[in-house]
């Protein structure tokens, strides 16, 4: 279980491999309070939605051979869970944390990559953690670029730096560096 979390958080990061949440990283790094509220909301909605979607798809859709309906059912479940959590957060924290695409993609990734309910929840939570672990890195990049005189909204520099980090983190995966290729 720990290997699954580490794999989907760092090694096969949702941001680096699938590009999930790459465009929203700069927006999450602007407010620390809002960052923690969004992290809480995303973790709650993604874990609940992935577990409900997994149970519904395995127990009903797969048995009836309706696997093409899994994304649609996932959207419906995610909208209902996310709306419920959004309502609670608006009443208690008086802030909006509405975001749909990242949660939906993490839940779909977890549904299609998992073989059990616990693995589905772990993969979806690990995907969300991989996105939110990079927020302080992006915030540091933005602050460094602002210190050098460049505008902090220069998204190109941030995306270029993330691409360089991705290349450095995944350099071992190239086939010509693998010793088994030459045997």
PyMOL CGO cylinders between C-alpha atoms (Angstrom):
from pymol import cmd
from pymol.cgo import CYLINDER

trace = [
    CYLINDER, 0.00, 0.00, 0.00, 2.83, 2.35, 0.81, 0.3, 1, 1, 1, 1, 1, 1,
    CYLINDER, 2.83, 2.35, 0.81, 4.46, 1.52, -2.52, 0.3, 1, 1, 1, 1, 1, 1,
    CYLINDER, 4.46, 1.52, -2.52, 1.23, 2.40, -4.32, 0.3, 1, 1, 1, 1, 1, 1,
    CYLINDER, 1.23, 2.40, -4.32, 1.03, 5.78, -2.62, 0.3, 1, 1, 1, 1, 1, 1,
    CYLINDER, 1.03, 5.78, -2.62, 4.69, 6.52, -3.29, 0.3, 1, 1, 1, 1, 1, 1,
    CYLINDER, 4.69, 6.52, -3.29, 4.38, 5.39, -6.90, 0.3, 1, 1, 1, 1, 1, 1,
    CYLINDER, 4.38, 5.39, -6.90, 1.37, 7.58, -7.72, 0.3, 1, 1, 1, 1, 1, 1,
    CYLINDER, 1.37, 7.58, -7.72, 2.60, 10.52, -5.65, 0.3, 1, 1, 1, 1, 1, 1,
    CYLINDER, 2.60, 10.52, -5.65, 6.19, 10.81, -6.85, 0.3, 1, 1, 1, 1, 1, 1,
    CYLINDER, 6.19, 10.81, -6.85, 7.19, 8.29, -9.50, 0.3, 1, 1, 1, 1, 1, 1,
    CYLINDER, 7.19, 8.29, -9.50, 4.08, 8.32, -11.67, 0.3, 1, 1, 1, 1, 1, 1,
    CYLINDER, 4.08, 8.32, -11.67, 2.91, 11.72, -10.56, 0.3, 1, 1, 1, 1, 1, 1,
    CYLINDER, 2.91, 11.72, -10.56, -0.45, 12.87, -11.88, 0.3, 1, 1, 1, 1, 1, 1,
    CYLINDER, -0.45, 12.87, -11.88, 1.11, 16.20, -12.78, 0.3, 1, 1, 1, 1, 1, 1,
    CYLINDER, 1.11, 16.20, -12.78, 4.23, 14.91, -14.49, 0.3, 1, 1, 1, 1, 1, 1,
    CYLINDER, 4.23, 14.91, -14.49, 2.92, 11.87, -16.34, 0.3, 1, 1, 1, 1, 1, 1,
    CYLINDER, 2.92, 11.87, -16.34, -0.72, 12.73, -17.03, 0.3, 1, 1, 1, 1, 1, 1,
    CYLINDER, -0.72, 12.73, -17.03, -0.60, 16.54, -16.80, 0.3, 1, 1, 1, 1, 1, 1,
    CYLINDER, -0.60, 16.54, -16.80, -3.50, 16.65, -14.35, 0.3, 1, 1, 1, 1, 1, 1,
    CYLINDER, -3.50, 16.65, -14.35, -3.60, 20.01, -12.58, 0.3, 1, 1, 1, 1, 1, 1,
    CYLINDER, -3.60, 20.01, -12.58, -0.58, 21.47, -14.32, 0.3, 1, 1, 1, 1, 1, 1,
    CYLINDER, -0.58, 21.47, -14.32, -2.36, 24.63, -15.39, 0.3, 1, 1, 1, 1, 1, 1,
    CYLINDER, -2.36, 24.63, -15.39, -3.93, 25.21, -11.95, 0.3, 1, 1, 1, 1, 1, 1,
    CYLINDER, -3.93, 25.21, -11.95, -0.74, 24.94, -9.89, 0.3, 1, 1, 1, 1, 1, 1,
    CYLINDER, -0.74, 24.94, -9.89, 0.02, 28.65, -10.05, 0.3, 1, 1, 1, 1, 1, 1,
    CYLINDER, 0.02, 28.65, -10.05, -3.45, 29.58, -8.85, 0.3, 1, 1, 1, 1, 1, 1,
    CYLINDER, -3.45, 29.58, -8.85, -3.27, 27.28, -5.82, 0.3, 1, 1, 1, 1, 1, 1,
    CYLINDER, -3.27, 27.28, -5.82, 0.01, 28.78, -4.65, 0.3, 1, 1, 1, 1, 1, 1,
    CYLINDER, 0.01, 28.78, -4.65, -1.35, 32.29, -4.11, 0.3, 1, 1, 1, 1, 1, 1,
    CYLINDER, -1.35, 32.29, -4.11, -3.04, 31.90, -0.72, 0.3, 1, 1, 1, 1, 1, 1,
    CYLINDER, -3.04, 31.90, -0.72, -1.88, 29.48, 2.02, 0.3, 1, 1, 1, 1, 1, 1,
    CYLINDER, -1.88, 29.48, 2.02, -5.25, 29.49, 3.81, 0.3, 1, 1, 1, 1, 1, 1,
    CYLINDER, -5.25, 29.49, 3.81, -7.15, 28.77, 0.63, 0.3, 1, 1, 1, 1, 1, 1,
    CYLINDER, -7.15, 28.77, 0.63, -4.55, 26.14, -0.27, 0.3, 1, 1, 1, 1, 1, 1,
    CYLINDER, -4.55, 26.14, -0.27, -5.26, 24.14, 2.89, 0.3, 1, 1, 1, 1, 1, 1,
    CYLINDER, -5.26, 24.14, 2.89, -9.02, 24.46, 2.47, 0.3, 1, 1, 1, 1, 1, 1,
    CYLINDER, -9.02, 24.46, 2.47, -8.81, 23.29, -1.14, 0.3, 1, 1, 1, 1, 1, 1,
    CYLINDER, -8.81, 23.29, -1.14, -6.56, 20.39, -0.13, 0.3, 1, 1, 1, 1, 1, 1,
    CYLINDER, -6.56, 20.39, -0.13, -9.06, 19.30, 2.51, 0.3, 1, 1, 1, 1, 1, 1,
    CYLINDER, -9.06, 19.30, 2.51, -11.99, 19.61, 0.11, 0.3, 1, 1, 1, 1, 1, 1,
    CYLINDER, -11.99, 19.61, 0.11, -10.22, 17.76, -2.68, 0.3, 1, 1, 1, 1, 1, 1,
    CYLINDER, -10.22, 17.76, -2.68, -9.08, 14.91, -0.46, 0.3, 1, 1, 1, 1, 1, 1,
    CYLINDER, -9.08, 14.91, -0.46, -12.56, 14.46, 1.01, 0.3, 1, 1, 1, 1, 1, 1,
    CYLINDER, -12.56, 14.46, 1.01, -14.42, 14.65, -2.30, 0.3, 1, 1, 1, 1, 1, 1,
    CYLINDER, -14.42, 14.65, -2.30, -11.94, 12.54, -4.25, 0.3, 1, 1, 1, 1, 1, 1,
    CYLINDER, -11.94, 12.54, -4.25, -11.74, 9.76, -1.66, 0.3, 1, 1, 1, 1, 1, 1,
    CYLINDER, -11.74, 9.76, -1.66, -15.52, 9.60, -1.21, 0.3, 1, 1, 1, 1, 1, 1,
    CYLINDER, -15.52, 9.60, -1.21, -16.22, 9.81, -4.93, 0.3, 1, 1, 1, 1, 1, 1,
    CYLINDER, -16.22, 9.81, -4.93, -13.64, 7.22, -5.87, 0.3, 1, 1, 1, 1, 1, 1,
    CYLINDER, -13.64, 7.22, -5.87, -14.94, 4.74, -3.32, 0.3, 1, 1, 1, 1, 1, 1,
    CYLINDER, -14.94, 4.74, -3.32, -18.57, 5.24, -4.34, 0.3, 1, 1, 1, 1, 1, 1,
    CYLINDER, -18.57, 5.24, -4.34, -17.72, 5.14, -8.04, 0.3, 1, 1, 1, 1, 1, 1,
    CYLINDER, -17.72, 5.14, -8.04, -15.66, 1.99, -7.61, 0.3, 1, 1, 1, 1, 1, 1,
    CYLINDER, -15.66, 1.99, -7.61, -18.44, 0.21, -5.72, 0.3, 1, 1, 1, 1, 1, 1,
    CYLINDER, -18.44, 0.21, -5.72, -21.05, 1.30, -8.22, 0.3, 1, 1, 1, 1, 1, 1,
    CYLINDER, -21.05, 1.30, -8.22, -18.98, 0.38, -11.26, 0.3, 1, 1, 1, 1, 1, 1,
    CYLINDER, -18.98, 0.38, -11.26, -17.84, -3.00, -9.97, 0.3, 1, 1, 1, 1, 1, 1,
    CYLINDER, -17.84, -3.00, -9.97, -21.13, -4.13, -8.48, 0.3, 1, 1, 1, 1, 1, 1,
    CYLINDER, -21.13, -4.13, -8.48, -23.48, -2.82, -11.14, 0.3, 1, 1, 1, 1, 1, 1,
    CYLINDER, -23.48, -2.82, -11.14, -21.91, -1.54, -14.33, 0.3, 1, 1, 1, 1, 1, 1,
    CYLINDER, -21.91, -1.54, -14.33, -19.33, -4.27, -14.85, 0.3, 1, 1, 1, 1, 1, 1,
    CYLINDER, -19.33, -4.27, -14.85, -21.78, -7.06, -14.14, 0.3, 1, 1, 1, 1, 1, 1,
    CYLINDER, -21.78, -7.06, -14.14, -24.27, -5.62, -16.62, 0.3, 1, 1, 1, 1, 1, 1,
    CYLINDER, -24.27, -5.62, -16.62, -21.48, -4.99, -19.17, 0.3, 1, 1, 1, 1, 1, 1,
    CYLINDER, -21.48, -4.99, -19.17, -22.05, -1.24, -19.14, 0.3, 1, 1, 1, 1, 1, 1,
    CYLINDER, -22.05, -1.24, -19.14, -18.43, -0.20, -18.66, 0.3, 1, 1, 1, 1, 1, 1,
    CYLINDER, -18.43, -0.20, -18.66, -18.82, 2.63, -21.16, 0.3, 1, 1, 1, 1, 1, 1,
    CYLINDER, -18.82, 2.63, -21.16, -21.04, 4.36, -18.61, 0.3, 1, 1, 1, 1, 1, 1,
    CYLINDER, -21.04, 4.36, -18.61, -18.34, 4.53, -15.91, 0.3, 1, 1, 1, 1, 1, 1,
    CYLINDER, -18.34, 4.53, -15.91, -17.21, 8.11, -16.72, 0.3, 1, 1, 1, 1, 1, 1,
    CYLINDER, -17.21, 8.11, -16.72, -20.81, 9.35, -16.77, 0.3, 1, 1, 1, 1, 1, 1,
    CYLINDER, -20.81, 9.35, -16.77, -21.64, 7.69, -13.45, 0.3, 1, 1, 1, 1, 1, 1,
    CYLINDER, -21.64, 7.69, -13.45, -18.40, 9.04, -12.01, 0.3, 1, 1, 1, 1, 1, 1,
    CYLINDER, -18.40, 9.04, -12.01, -19.37, 12.55, -13.05, 0.3, 1, 1, 1, 1, 1, 1,
    CYLINDER, -19.37, 12.55, -13.05, -22.74, 12.23, -11.36, 0.3, 1, 1, 1, 1, 1, 1,
    CYLINDER, -22.74, 12.23, -11.36, -21.26, 10.86, -8.15, 0.3, 1, 1, 1, 1, 1, 1,
    CYLINDER, -21.26, 10.86, -8.15, -18.48, 13.44, -8.08, 0.3, 1, 1, 1, 1, 1, 1,
    CYLINDER, -18.48, 13.44, -8.08, -20.89, 16.31, -8.67, 0.3, 1, 1, 1, 1, 1, 1,
    CYLINDER, -20.89, 16.31, -8.67, -23.13, 15.22, -5.81, 0.3, 1, 1, 1, 1, 1, 1,
    CYLINDER, -23.13, 15.22, -5.81, -20.29, 14.58, -3.34, 0.3, 1, 1, 1, 1, 1, 1,
    CYLINDER, -20.29, 14.58, -3.34, -18.41, 17.72, -4.33, 0.3, 1, 1, 1, 1, 1, 1,
    CYLINDER, -18.41, 17.72, -4.33, -21.54, 19.87, -4.08, 0.3, 1, 1, 1, 1, 1, 1,
    CYLINDER, -21.54, 19.87, -4.08, -22.25, 18.53, -0.60, 0.3, 1, 1, 1, 1, 1, 1,
    CYLINDER, -22.25, 18.53, -0.60, -18.71, 19.24, 0.61, 0.3, 1, 1, 1, 1, 1, 1,
    CYLINDER, -18.71, 19.24, 0.61, -18.72, 22.64, -1.13, 0.3, 1, 1, 1, 1, 1, 1,
    CYLINDER, -18.72, 22.64, -1.13, -21.90, 23.59, 0.69, 0.3, 1, 1, 1, 1, 1, 1,
    CYLINDER, -21.90, 23.59, 0.69, -20.43, 22.63, 4.05, 0.3, 1, 1, 1, 1, 1, 1,
    CYLINDER, -20.43, 22.63, 4.05, -17.22, 24.57, 3.35, 0.3, 1, 1, 1, 1, 1, 1,
    CYLINDER, -17.22, 24.57, 3.35, -19.08, 27.65, 2.19, 0.3, 1, 1, 1, 1, 1, 1,
    CYLINDER, -19.08, 27.65, 2.19, -21.10, 27.71, 5.38, 0.3, 1, 1, 1, 1, 1, 1,
    CYLINDER, -21.10, 27.71, 5.38, -18.15, 27.09, 7.70, 0.3, 1, 1, 1, 1, 1, 1,
    CYLINDER, -18.15, 27.09, 7.70, -15.14, 28.70, 5.98, 0.3, 1, 1, 1, 1, 1, 1,
    CYLINDER, -15.14, 28.70, 5.98, -17.05, 31.28, 3.91, 0.3, 1, 1, 1, 1, 1, 1,
    CYLINDER, -17.05, 31.28, 3.91, -14.99, 30.57, 0.82, 0.3, 1, 1, 1, 1, 1, 1,
    CYLINDER, -14.99, 30.57, 0.82, -15.56, 28.88, -2.49, 0.3, 1, 1, 1, 1, 1, 1,
    CYLINDER, -15.56, 28.88, -2.49, -13.40, 25.93, -3.48, 0.3, 1, 1, 1, 1, 1, 1,
    CYLINDER, -13.40, 25.93, -3.48, -15.20, 24.94, -6.65, 0.3, 1, 1, 1, 1, 1, 1,
    CYLINDER, -15.20, 24.94, -6.65, -13.04, 22.84, -8.94, 0.3, 1, 1, 1, 1, 1, 1,
    CYLINDER, -13.04, 22.84, -8.94, -14.17, 19.91, -10.99, 0.3, 1, 1, 1, 1, 1, 1,
    CYLINDER, -14.17, 19.91, -10.99, -11.72, 18.83, -13.68, 0.3, 1, 1, 1, 1, 1, 1,
    CYLINDER, -11.72, 18.83, -13.68, -8.84, 17.84, -11.42, 0.3, 1, 1, 1, 1, 1, 1,
    CYLINDER, -8.84, 17.84, -11.42, -11.04, 15.81, -9.10, 0.3, 1, 1, 1, 1, 1, 1,
    CYLINDER, -11.04, 15.81, -9.10, -12.75, 14.07, -11.99, 0.3, 1, 1, 1, 1, 1, 1,
    CYLINDER, -12.75, 14.07, -11.99, -9.50, 13.15, -13.70, 0.3, 1, 1, 1, 1, 1, 1,
    CYLINDER, -9.50, 13.15, -13.70, -7.97, 11.82, -10.47, 0.3, 1, 1, 1, 1, 1, 1,
    CYLINDER, -7.97, 11.82, -10.47, -11.04, 9.69, -9.77, 0.3, 1, 1, 1, 1, 1, 1,
    CYLINDER, -11.04, 9.69, -9.77, -11.07, 8.33, -13.33, 0.3, 1, 1, 1, 1, 1, 1,
    CYLINDER, -11.07, 8.33, -13.33, -7.37, 7.55, -13.15, 0.3, 1, 1, 1, 1, 1, 1,
    CYLINDER, -7.37, 7.55, -13.15, -7.90, 5.72, -9.87, 0.3, 1, 1, 1, 1, 1, 1,
    CYLINDER, -7.90, 5.72, -9.87, -10.87, 3.76, -11.23, 0.3, 1, 1, 1, 1, 1, 1,
    CYLINDER, -10.87, 3.76, -11.23, -9.04, 2.55, -14.29, 0.3, 1, 1, 1, 1, 1, 1,
    CYLINDER, -9.04, 2.55, -14.29, -5.72, 1.81, -12.55, 0.3, 1, 1, 1, 1, 1, 1,
    CYLINDER, -5.72, 1.81, -12.55, -6.96, 0.02, -9.42, 0.3, 1, 1, 1, 1, 1, 1,
    CYLINDER, -6.96, 0.02, -9.42, -7.90, -3.56, -8.69, 0.3, 1, 1, 1, 1, 1, 1,
    CYLINDER, -7.90, -3.56, -8.69, -9.53, -3.13, -5.28, 0.3, 1, 1, 1, 1, 1, 1,
    CYLINDER, -9.53, -3.13, -5.28, -11.48, -0.53, -3.35, 0.3, 1, 1, 1, 1, 1, 1,
    CYLINDER, -11.48, -0.53, -3.35, -8.62, 0.36, -1.04, 0.3, 1, 1, 1, 1, 1, 1,
    CYLINDER, -8.62, 0.36, -1.04, -6.24, 0.70, -3.95, 0.3, 1, 1, 1, 1, 1, 1,
    CYLINDER, -6.24, 0.70, -3.95, -8.72, 2.94, -5.75, 0.3, 1, 1, 1, 1, 1, 1,
    CYLINDER, -8.72, 2.94, -5.75, -8.97, 5.31, -2.79, 0.3, 1, 1, 1, 1, 1, 1,
    CYLINDER, -8.97, 5.31, -2.79, -5.19, 5.27, -2.27, 0.3, 1, 1, 1, 1, 1, 1,
    CYLINDER, -5.19, 5.27, -2.27, -4.48, 6.06, -5.92, 0.3, 1, 1, 1, 1, 1, 1,
    CYLINDER, -4.48, 6.06, -5.92, -6.96, 8.93, -5.99, 0.3, 1, 1, 1, 1, 1, 1,
    CYLINDER, -6.96, 8.93, -5.99, -5.58, 10.43, -2.77, 0.3, 1, 1, 1, 1, 1, 1,
    CYLINDER, -5.58, 10.43, -2.77, -2.01, 9.98, -4.02, 0.3, 1, 1, 1, 1, 1, 1,
    CYLINDER, -2.01, 9.98, -4.02, -2.90, 11.78, -7.25, 0.3, 1, 1, 1, 1, 1, 1,
    CYLINDER, -2.90, 11.78, -7.25, -4.28, 14.72, -5.30, 0.3, 1, 1, 1, 1, 1, 1,
    CYLINDER, -4.28, 14.72, -5.30, -1.23, 14.76, -3.04, 0.3, 1, 1, 1, 1, 1, 1,
    CYLINDER, -1.23, 14.76, -3.04, 1.08, 14.79, -6.05, 0.3, 1, 1, 1, 1, 1, 1,
    CYLINDER, 1.08, 14.79, -6.05, -0.66, 17.93, -7.27, 0.3, 1, 1, 1, 1, 1, 1,
    CYLINDER, -0.66, 17.93, -7.27, -0.59, 19.70, -3.93, 0.3, 1, 1, 1, 1, 1, 1,
    CYLINDER, -0.59, 19.70, -3.93, 3.00, 18.71, -3.14, 0.3, 1, 1, 1, 1, 1, 1,
    CYLINDER, 3.00, 18.71, -3.14, 4.10, 20.72, -6.18, 0.3, 1, 1, 1, 1, 1, 1,
    CYLINDER, 4.10, 20.72, -6.18, 2.28, 23.88, -5.08, 0.3, 1, 1, 1, 1, 1, 1,
    CYLINDER, 2.28, 23.88, -5.08, 5.10, 25.05, -2.75, 0.3, 1, 1, 1, 1, 1, 1,
    CYLINDER, 5.10, 25.05, -2.75, 7.61, 24.34, -5.52, 0.3, 1, 1, 1, 1, 1, 1,
    CYLINDER, 7.61, 24.34, -5.52, 5.64, 26.48, -7.95, 0.3, 1, 1, 1, 1, 1, 1,
    CYLINDER, 5.64, 26.48, -7.95, 5.27, 29.18, -5.30, 0.3, 1, 1, 1, 1, 1, 1,
    CYLINDER, 5.27, 29.18, -5.30, 9.05, 29.22, -4.83, 0.3, 1, 1, 1, 1, 1, 1,
    CYLINDER, 9.05, 29.22, -4.83, 9.56, 29.49, -8.59, 0.3, 1, 1, 1, 1, 1, 1,
    CYLINDER, 9.56, 29.49, -8.59, 7.12, 32.40, -8.74, 0.3, 1, 1, 1, 1, 1, 1,
    CYLINDER, 7.12, 32.40, -8.74, 8.84, 34.20, -5.87, 0.3, 1, 1, 1, 1, 1, 1,
    CYLINDER, 8.84, 34.20, -5.87, 12.29, 33.66, -7.40, 0.3, 1, 1, 1, 1, 1, 1,
    CYLINDER, 12.29, 33.66, -7.40, 11.15, 34.98, -10.76, 0.3, 1, 1, 1, 1, 1, 1,
    CYLINDER, 11.15, 34.98, -10.76, 9.62, 38.02, -9.03, 0.3, 1, 1, 1, 1, 1, 1,
    CYLINDER, 9.62, 38.02, -9.03, 12.91, 38.64, -7.19, 0.3, 1, 1, 1, 1, 1, 1,
    CYLINDER, 12.91, 38.64, -7.19, 14.83, 38.68, -10.48, 0.3, 1, 1, 1, 1, 1, 1,
    CYLINDER, 14.83, 38.68, -10.48, 12.53, 41.33, -11.92, 0.3, 1, 1, 1, 1, 1, 1,
    CYLINDER, 12.53, 41.33, -11.92, 10.36, 39.09, -14.05, 0.3, 1, 1, 1, 1, 1, 1,
    CYLINDER, 10.36, 39.09, -14.05, 6.63, 39.19, -13.55, 0.3, 1, 1, 1, 1, 1, 1,
    CYLINDER, 6.63, 39.19, -13.55, 5.30, 36.50, -11.22, 0.3, 1, 1, 1, 1, 1, 1,
    CYLINDER, 5.30, 36.50, -11.22, 2.47, 35.84, -13.65, 0.3, 1, 1, 1, 1, 1, 1,
    CYLINDER, 2.47, 35.84, -13.65, 4.89, 34.69, -16.31, 0.3, 1, 1, 1, 1, 1, 1,
    CYLINDER, 4.89, 34.69, -16.31, 3.39, 31.23, -16.68, 0.3, 1, 1, 1, 1, 1, 1,
    CYLINDER, 3.39, 31.23, -16.68, 5.92, 30.25, -19.33, 0.3, 1, 1, 1, 1, 1, 1,
    CYLINDER, 5.92, 30.25, -19.33, 8.81, 30.28, -16.86, 0.3, 1, 1, 1, 1, 1, 1,
    CYLINDER, 8.81, 30.28, -16.86, 6.84, 28.22, -14.36, 0.3, 1, 1, 1, 1, 1, 1,
    CYLINDER, 6.84, 28.22, -14.36, 5.82, 25.64, -16.95, 0.3, 1, 1, 1, 1, 1, 1,
    CYLINDER, 5.82, 25.64, -16.95, 9.35, 25.49, -18.34, 0.3, 1, 1, 1, 1, 1, 1,
    CYLINDER, 9.35, 25.49, -18.34, 10.75, 24.90, -14.86, 0.3, 1, 1, 1, 1, 1, 1,
    CYLINDER, 10.75, 24.90, -14.86, 8.19, 22.16, -14.22, 0.3, 1, 1, 1, 1, 1, 1,
    CYLINDER, 8.19, 22.16, -14.22, 9.14, 20.56, -17.54, 0.3, 1, 1, 1, 1, 1, 1,
    CYLINDER, 9.14, 20.56, -17.54, 12.81, 20.59, -16.51, 0.3, 1, 1, 1, 1, 1, 1,
    CYLINDER, 12.81, 20.59, -16.51, 11.91, 19.05, -13.14, 0.3, 1, 1, 1, 1, 1, 1,
    CYLINDER, 11.91, 19.05, -13.14, 9.88, 16.41, -14.97, 0.3, 1, 1, 1, 1, 1, 1,
    CYLINDER, 9.88, 16.41, -14.97, 12.77, 15.55, -17.26, 0.3, 1, 1, 1, 1, 1, 1,
    CYLINDER, 12.77, 15.55, -17.26, 15.16, 15.31, -14.33, 0.3, 1, 1, 1, 1, 1, 1,
    CYLINDER, 15.16, 15.31, -14.33, 12.76, 13.16, -12.30, 0.3, 1, 1, 1, 1, 1, 1,
    CYLINDER, 12.76, 13.16, -12.30, 12.00, 10.77, -15.14, 0.3, 1, 1, 1, 1, 1, 1,
    CYLINDER, 12.00, 10.77, -15.14, 15.39, 10.49, -16.87, 0.3, 1, 1, 1, 1, 1, 1,
    CYLINDER, 15.39, 10.49, -16.87, 15.85, 6.90, -15.71, 0.3, 1, 1, 1, 1, 1, 1,
    CYLINDER, 15.85, 6.90, -15.71, 12.81, 5.78, -17.68, 0.3, 1, 1, 1, 1, 1, 1,
    CYLINDER, 12.81, 5.78, -17.68, 14.42, 6.28, -21.07, 0.3, 1, 1, 1, 1, 1, 1,
    CYLINDER, 14.42, 6.28, -21.07, 15.03, 3.04, -22.89, 0.3, 1, 1, 1, 1, 1, 1,
    CYLINDER, 15.03, 3.04, -22.89, 18.58, 3.80, -24.00, 0.3, 1, 1, 1, 1, 1, 1,
    CYLINDER, 18.58, 3.80, -24.00, 19.67, 4.23, -20.38, 0.3, 1, 1, 1, 1, 1, 1,
    CYLINDER, 19.67, 4.23, -20.38, 18.22, 0.86, -19.44, 0.3, 1, 1, 1, 1, 1, 1,
    CYLINDER, 18.22, 0.86, -19.44, 20.89, -1.85, -19.47, 0.3, 1, 1, 1, 1, 1, 1,
    CYLINDER, 20.89, -1.85, -19.47, 18.42, -4.54, -20.56, 0.3, 1, 1, 1, 1, 1, 1,
    CYLINDER, 18.42, -4.54, -20.56, 18.07, -2.94, -23.98, 0.3, 1, 1, 1, 1, 1, 1,
    CYLINDER, 18.07, -2.94, -23.98, 21.63, -3.78, -24.98, 0.3, 1, 1, 1, 1, 1, 1,
    CYLINDER, 21.63, -3.78, -24.98, 21.48, -7.49, -24.02, 0.3, 1, 1, 1, 1, 1, 1,
]
cmd.load_cgo(trace, "trace")
